[in-house]
Amino acid sequence: MRMRVWVALGTIYVVWGSTFLAIAVVVRDLPPFFAMSFRHLIAGSLLFAWVWFRRKGPLELGWRQWGAAAIFGGCLFLVSHGALAWAQQEVPSGIAALLVGTIPIWFAVLAWLFFGERLGGRALVGLVLGFAGLALLVDPTGERGAKPLGALVIVIGAFTWAAGSLWSRSLPLPKDTLLAAAMGMLCGGSLLFLTAGVTGELDDVHFTRDALAATLYMVVVGSLVGFIAYVWLLKNAPASTVSTYAYVNPIVALFLGWTFNEEVITGRTLVAAAAIVVGVALMVSRPTAEPAPRREPALAEK
């Protein structure tokens, strides 16, 4: 069992850390909102078909469930993933991963503001370190970090991911986590497609071999394999162990961006990465933390 846990953990470490590089490859050739809609519509359809086949009967879904999925998918996939893909047209994948890696910090802040959870001294130190790391990643010239607009868009997406995840606890989503995730991806993908149409992206769609390969990787490996490993871990490993993905993924993304995408890692980036990773680790390890709500596997996926 211990070996299986480590294999599953290694899977989500590498898989979800590598999706930032895959997004960077995709948005070179495909418009960002269309690229994300293409990914989520395919992944959502495959996952929904698998759940349907496994049930061997009607799913009995109504407008309330689909409406909840639209809110859930709109927050996590339209706003968060759409913002990430749009920003990654200019922001390096490693820095984008560090900015997204602040999601557990936003979880803690929102839980403190709206659910009355106490932060404690450890969490406050983590909060300060996390925001200090964010500040170091922003550079108006874009030479030693992310330009302010790109960084802001990604941080808003990270905040929306946390807010939508917490909101999903009170939404009438199906109890089946895979079904809820599939519905969220289908609704989010549909909203992304509508956004692509409104913004005129559909006129600029040009499929290339690299874009298709990276999209296929995100669908099969990033969404499906990552989900299976994550759901299995939630049932067979402590939450504190599962939550370690939050500070391992950015490091994996930094390394892959440097190795395969010729992204420059400066001393300033390394200091910012250390501050964010340590800050997130403190937030995740606090006694009252809930880094990844157990109801939805989609809450951690990138």
C-alpha positions as CSV (number, residue, x, y, z in Angstrom):
1,M,0.0,0.0,0.0
2,R,2.8,2.4,0.8
3,M,4.4,1.8,-2.6
4,R,1.0,2.5,-4.3
5,V,0.6,5.7,-2.4
6,W,4.0,6.9,-3.5
7,V,3.3,5.9,-7.1
8,A,0.0,7.9,-7.0
9,L,1.7,10.9,-5.3
10,G,4.5,10.8,-7.9
11,T,1.9,10.8,-10.6
12,I,0.1,13.9,-9.5
13,Y,3.5,15.6,-8.7
14,V,4.7,15.1,-12.3
15,V,1.4,15.2,-14.2
16,W,0.0,18.4,-12.6
17,G,3.4,20.1,-12.5
18,S,3.8,19.4,-16.3
19,T,0.5,20.7,-17.4
20,F,1.8,24.3,-17.2
21,L,4.4,23.5,-19.8
22,A,1.7,21.8,-21.9
23,I,-0.4,25.0,-21.7
24,A,2.6,27.1,-22.8
25,V,3.0,24.8,-25.8
26,V,-0.7,24.9,-26.7
27,V,-1.1,28.7,-26.6
28,R,1.7,29.2,-29.1
29,D,-0.6,28.0,-31.8
30,L,-4.2,28.0,-30.4
31,P,-6.1,30.9,-28.9
32,P,-6.2,30.5,-25.1
33,F,-10.0,30.2,-24.4
34,F,-10.5,27.9,-27.3
35,A,-7.6,25.7,-26.3
36,M,-9.0,25.3,-22.8
37,S,-12.5,24.7,-24.0
38,F,-11.2,22.0,-26.4
39,R,-9.3,20.3,-23.5
40,H,-12.2,20.3,-21.0
41,L,-15.0,19.4,-23.5
42,I,-13.0,16.3,-24.5
43,A,-12.0,15.3,-21.0
44,G,-15.4,16.0,-19.6
45,S,-17.1,14.0,-22.3
46,L,-14.8,11.0,-21.8
47,L,-15.2,11.1,-18.0
48,F,-19.0,11.5,-18.3
49,A,-19.2,8.5,-20.7
50,W,-17.1,6.4,-18.3
51,V,-19.4,7.3,-15.3
52,W,-22.5,6.5,-17.4
53,F,-21.0,3.2,-18.6
54,R,-20.1,2.3,-15.0
55,R,-23.6,3.1,-13.7
56,K,-25.3,1.0,-16.4
57,G,-28.5,3.1,-16.0
58,P,-29.9,6.6,-16.0
59,L,-28.0,9.2,-14.1
60,E,-31.2,11.2,-13.1
61,L,-29.7,14.6,-13.4
62,G,-31.9,17.7,-13.2
63,W,-31.5,21.5,-13.9
64,R,-30.4,22.0,-10.3
65,Q,-27.4,19.7,-10.7
66,W,-26.5,21.2,-14.1
67,G,-26.9,24.7,-12.8
68,A,-24.6,23.9,-9.9
69,A,-22.1,22.4,-12.3
70,A,-22.2,25.6,-14.4
71,I,-21.3,27.7,-11.4
72,F,-18.6,25.2,-10.4
73,G,-17.2,24.9,-13.9
74,G,-17.5,28.6,-14.5
75,C,-15.3,29.4,-11.5
76,L,-12.7,26.7,-11.9
77,F,-12.4,26.3,-15.6
78,L,-13.7,29.4,-17.3
79,V,-12.2,32.0,-15.0
80,S,-9.3,30.1,-13.5
81,H,-8.0,28.0,-16.4
82,G,-9.1,30.6,-18.9
83,A,-7.1,33.3,-17.1
84,L,-4.1,31.0,-16.7
85,A,-4.0,30.1,-20.5
86,W,-4.5,33.8,-21.4
87,A,-1.7,35.0,-19.2
88,Q,0.7,32.2,-20.2
89,Q,0.9,33.7,-23.6
90,E,3.5,36.0,-22.0
91,V,4.1,34.6,-18.4
92,P,6.7,31.7,-18.3
93,S,5.2,28.4,-17.3
94,G,7.3,28.1,-14.1
95,I,6.4,31.5,-12.8
96,A,2.7,30.8,-13.7
97,A,2.9,27.6,-11.6
98,L,4.3,29.5,-8.6
99,L,1.5,32.1,-8.9
100,V,-1.1,29.3,-9.1
101,G,0.6,27.5,-6.2
102,T,-0.8,30.2,-3.9
103,I,-4.3,28.5,-4.0
104,P,-3.9,27.0,-0.5
105,I,-3.2,30.4,0.8
106,W,-6.5,31.7,-0.7
107,F,-8.3,28.7,0.7
108,A,-7.1,29.6,4.2
109,V,-7.9,33.3,3.8
110,L,-11.4,32.6,2.6
111,A,-12.0,30.0,5.3
112,W,-10.9,32.5,7.9
113,L,-13.2,35.3,6.5
114,F,-16.3,33.3,5.8
115,F,-16.1,30.1,7.9
116,G,-14.5,31.5,11.0
117,E,-11.4,29.2,10.9
118,R,-8.6,30.5,13.0
119,L,-5.3,30.9,11.2
120,G,-2.8,30.6,14.0
121,G,0.8,31.8,14.2
122,R,2.1,29.2,11.7
123,A,-0.5,30.2,9.1
124,L,0.2,33.9,9.5
125,V,3.9,33.4,8.9
126,G,2.9,31.3,5.8
127,L,0.6,34.0,4.6
128,V,3.3,36.7,4.9
129,L,5.9,34.5,3.1
130,G,3.4,33.6,0.4
131,F,2.5,37.2,-0.4
132,A,6.2,38.2,-0.2
133,G,7.0,35.6,-2.8
134,L,4.1,36.9,-5.0
135,A,5.6,40.4,-4.8
136,L,9.0,39.2,-5.9
137,L,7.6,37.5,-9.0
138,V,6.1,40.7,-10.3
139,D,8.4,42.9,-12.5
140,P,7.0,45.8,-14.6
141,T,9.6,45.1,-17.3
142,G,8.9,41.4,-17.4
143,E,12.6,40.7,-17.6
144,R,13.0,39.2,-14.1
145,G,9.5,37.9,-13.5
146,A,5.9,38.3,-14.7
147,K,4.4,41.6,-15.9
148,P,1.9,43.1,-13.5
149,L,-1.2,42.4,-15.7
150,G,-0.3,38.8,-16.4
151,A,0.5,38.1,-12.7
152,L,-2.7,39.8,-11.6
153,V,-4.8,37.7,-14.0
154,I,-3.3,34.5,-12.8
155,V,-3.7,35.4,-9.1
156,I,-7.3,36.3,-9.7
157,G,-7.7,32.9,-11.3
158,A,-6.1,31.2,-8.3
159,F,-8.4,33.2,-6.0
160,T,-11.5,32.2,-8.1
161,W,-10.4,28.5,-8.0
162,A,-10.3,28.6,-4.2
163,A,-13.6,30.5,-3.9
164,G,-15.4,28.2,-6.4
165,S,-14.0,25.1,-4.6
166,L,-15.3,26.3,-1.2
167,W,-18.6,27.4,-2.8
168,S,-19.0,23.9,-4.3
169,R,-19.5,22.5,-0.8
170,S,-23.0,24.1,-0.6
171,L,-24.0,23.5,-4.3
172,P,-26.3,20.6,-5.2
173,L,-23.7,18.7,-7.1
174,P,-23.9,14.9,-7.4
175,K,-22.3,12.9,-4.6
176,D,-20.3,11.0,-7.1
177,T,-17.1,12.9,-7.4
178,L,-16.2,11.8,-10.9
179,L,-19.7,12.7,-12.1
180,A,-19.5,16.1,-10.5
181,A,-16.0,16.7,-12.0
182,A,-17.2,15.6,-15.5
183,M,-20.3,17.9,-15.4
184,G,-18.1,20.8,-14.2
185,M,-15.7,20.2,-17.1
186,L,-18.5,20.0,-19.6
187,C,-20.1,23.2,-18.4
188,G,-16.8,25.0,-18.0
189,G,-15.7,23.9,-21.4
190,S,-19.0,25.1,-22.9
191,L,-18.6,28.5,-21.3
192,L,-15.0,28.7,-22.5
193,F,-16.2,27.9,-26.0
194,L,-18.8,30.7,-25.8
195,T,-16.1,33.1,-24.6
196,A,-13.8,32.1,-27.5
197,G,-16.7,32.8,-29.9
198,V,-17.5,36.2,-28.4
199,T,-13.8,37.3,-28.4
200,G,-13.4,36.3,-32.0
201,E,-10.9,33.4,-31.2
202,L,-12.7,30.9,-33.5
203,D,-11.5,32.8,-36.5
204,D,-7.9,32.3,-35.4
205,V,-8.0,28.5,-34.7
206,H,-5.1,26.8,-36.4
207,F,-4.3,23.2,-35.3
208,T,-0.7,22.1,-35.3
209,R,1.0,18.9,-34.4
210,D,2.5,20.4,-31.2
211,A,-0.8,21.9,-30.1
212,L,-2.7,18.7,-30.7
213,A,-0.1,16.6,-28.9
214,A,0.0,19.0,-25.9
215,T,-3.9,19.0,-25.8
216,L,-4.0,15.2,-25.9
217,Y,-1.5,15.1,-23.0
218,M,-3.6,17.5,-20.9
219,V,-6.8,15.5,-21.6
220,V,-5.5,11.9,-21.1
221,V,-2.6,12.4,-18.6
222,G,-3.5,15.8,-17.0
223,S,-7.2,15.3,-16.5
224,L,-8.0,11.6,-16.6
225,V,-4.9,9.9,-15.2
226,G,-4.4,12.8,-12.7
227,F,-8.0,12.5,-11.5
228,I,-7.8,8.8,-11.0
229,A,-4.6,9.0,-9.0
230,Y,-6.0,11.9,-6.9
231,V,-9.4,10.2,-6.2
232,W,-7.6,7.0,-5.1
233,L,-5.3,9.0,-2.8
234,L,-8.2,10.7,-1.1
235,K,-9.5,7.3,-0.2
236,N,-6.3,5.7,0.8
237,A,-3.9,8.3,2.1
238,P,-4.0,11.1,4.8
239,A,-5.2,14.5,3.6
240,S,-1.9,16.0,4.8
241,T,0.0,13.6,2.5
242,V,-2.2,14.3,-0.5
243,S,-1.9,18.1,0.0
244,T,1.8,18.0,-0.6
245,Y,1.1,18.4,-4.3
246,A,0.4,22.1,-3.6
247,Y,4.1,22.8,-3.1
248,V,5.7,20.2,-5.2
249,N,3.9,21.0,-8.5
250,P,5.4,24.5,-8.8
251,I,9.0,23.1,-8.4
252,V,8.3,20.5,-11.1
253,A,6.9,23.2,-13.4
254,L,9.9,25.4,-12.8
255,F,12.3,22.6,-13.7
256,L,10.4,21.5,-16.8
257,G,10.1,25.0,-18.1
258,W,13.8,25.5,-17.7
259,T,14.7,22.2,-19.2
260,F,12.2,22.0,-22.2
261,N,11.1,25.6,-22.8
262,E,14.3,27.6,-22.3
263,E,12.8,29.6,-19.5
264,V,15.3,31.5,-17.4
265,I,15.4,30.9,-13.7
266,T,16.9,33.9,-11.9
267,G,18.0,34.2,-8.3
268,R,15.0,36.4,-7.6
269,T,12.7,33.6,-9.0
270,L,14.4,31.1,-6.7
271,V,13.9,33.3,-3.6
272,A,10.3,33.9,-4.6
273,A,9.8,30.1,-5.1
274,A,11.3,29.3,-1.7
275,A,9.1,31.9,0.0
276,I,5.9,30.6,-1.7
277,V,6.6,26.9,-1.2
278,V,7.5,27.4,2.5
279,G,4.5,29.6,2.9
280,V,2.1,27.1,1.3
281,A,3.7,24.3,3.3
282,L,3.0,26.2,6.6
283,M,-0.6,26.9,5.5
284,V,-1.2,23.3,4.4
285,S,0.3,21.8,7.6
286,R,-1.7,24.1,10.0
287,P,-4.0,22.0,12.3
288,T,-7.3,23.5,10.9
289,A,-6.3,23.5,7.2
290,E,-8.3,21.9,4.5
291,P,-6.1,22.2,1.5
292,A,-8.2,20.1,-0.8
293,P,-11.9,19.6,0.0
294,R,-12.6,15.9,-0.3
295,R,-15.8,16.2,-2.3
296,E,-14.4,17.2,-5.6
297,P,-11.3,15.8,-7.3
298,A,-11.4,18.8,-9.6
299,L,-10.4,21.1,-6.8
300,A,-6.7,20.4,-7.2
301,E,-6.3,19.6,-10.8
302,K,-4.5,21.9,-13.2
